[in-house]
């Protein structure tokens, strides 16, 4: 892409995102829906002004990493720990049930091959943590008890999704699976999620000390961004999603996460100054508000609905069946934990959005020849509806509670 074209496309994306999000917000609709609609409008589905090229995807990835950084800063680990096994139960059920139902419908009801059915089941396991968080944020519910469970479950779902994708990719390319390779990736991811927040917290303490002594402006923002990018790179290096690096860096700057370490005979609490999180939030907010909409617009741009054969009865039958089990599989996850009924419903609805994670599965299956044109079209319909519908359902549900 030529440089001047990039500038034009970026301007179109930012303007469309802002106009559509403001428009839908005036009707009481979560603004993330406007950004997704902006992607559908300017992307290949309708006007075709913007295509999902590599540069735009990179900027979108920065946007979701920054958003997960903000989520990490706001996440109260002690509060999440008090939830006990609930996020794990929601994640496992929300992963296993859609996978089993998707595989069953594809293999037994439609007679698709084993590998194809596995890929379709894998696509239905996805939960887009970015979309879920933005919807809860738009509705002012990100700090609620049920939101903490959803965030924990969605993070675990992302990890399970990466492992499933690695399994299916190995199976698709080599027609066999290396248990050793999958075991190594699993171990690296677990170690990263355990050690990265601790290492990042130590770095955050150092950054805080440097910022207090800085004689030129911008040090805090520069160092924080560098830490986010570094840990995102590390996450990718061990096989985890890059957004996990942003989440770990966010935990490092959170006032809700600290630890004690013996040093020179004394116990020192490793915690940045109380004002650091506030200073950083003020400096990061403009960046997050600029870059995160790029991600949601690009999700809409990637949903090329012009590729759907709207006249195919098979496409609609398969899409309808998978849409049903895709909704039910995720929604049911909220009912496997002991919570008030309205919390169970909110958790179930929050787990439904597929977004970019489902698209990665579907596009990999299509590029490897596992999904043909009709199957890919059916999956696009399922991903689009499971991405666009939950924000409306959550808005309606929470509206009834007030």
Number of C-alpha atoms within 10 A of each C-alpha: 8 6 8 9 10 14 10 12 17 16 12 16 24 17 13 21 27 17 15 20 22 17 14 17 16 10 9 12 20 23 26 27 27 26 30 28 23 28 34 24 20 23 26 21 20 14 11 14 16 22 18 18 12 10 11 19 17 12 17 21 19 23 24 24 29 28 28 29 28 22 23 26 24 19 24 17 17 10 13 18 14 9 16 11 13 21 27 20 18 29 29 17 23 30 28 20 22 29 25 19 21 27 25 19 19 23 19 12 11 14 12 17 13 12 18 22 24 21 26 30 27 24 29 37 32 32 31 21 30 25 28 27 21 23 24 21 17 18 18 10 16 21 13 12 15 23 22 23 25 29 25 21 26 27 22 20 26 23 21 20 24 21 19 19 18 17 17 23 19 16 14 19 10 10 10 12 16 11 10 9 13 16 12 13 19 19 13 17 23 15 12 23 17 12 12 22 23 20 15 22 24 19 19 27 18 15 22 23 14 14 18 12 10 12 9 7 9 11 17 22 18 11 18 20 17 13 22 26 20 16 25 23 19 18 23 15 15 18 20 26 21 24 29 28 31 31 27 31 35 29 29 29 34 27 19 16 19 18 12 11 11 9 8 7 7 9 11 12 11 17 22 22 15 11 10 21 19 14 12 15 15 12 14 18 13 10 13 20 13 13 20 24 28 26 27 28 28 28 28 29 28 25 23 22 19 12 15 20 16 15 8 12 10 15 20 19 13 22 23 15 18 26 21 16 20 29 21 18 26 30 24 21 27 31 19 14 15 10 15 10 11 14 19 20 19 20 29 26 25 29 33 33 29 27 27 24 22 26 21 15 25 26 18 17 23 17 10 13 12 21 22 13 15 19 21 23 26 28 27 23 23 25 28 22 18 23 24 21 14 23 27 14 14 21 17 12 15 13 10 8 7 5
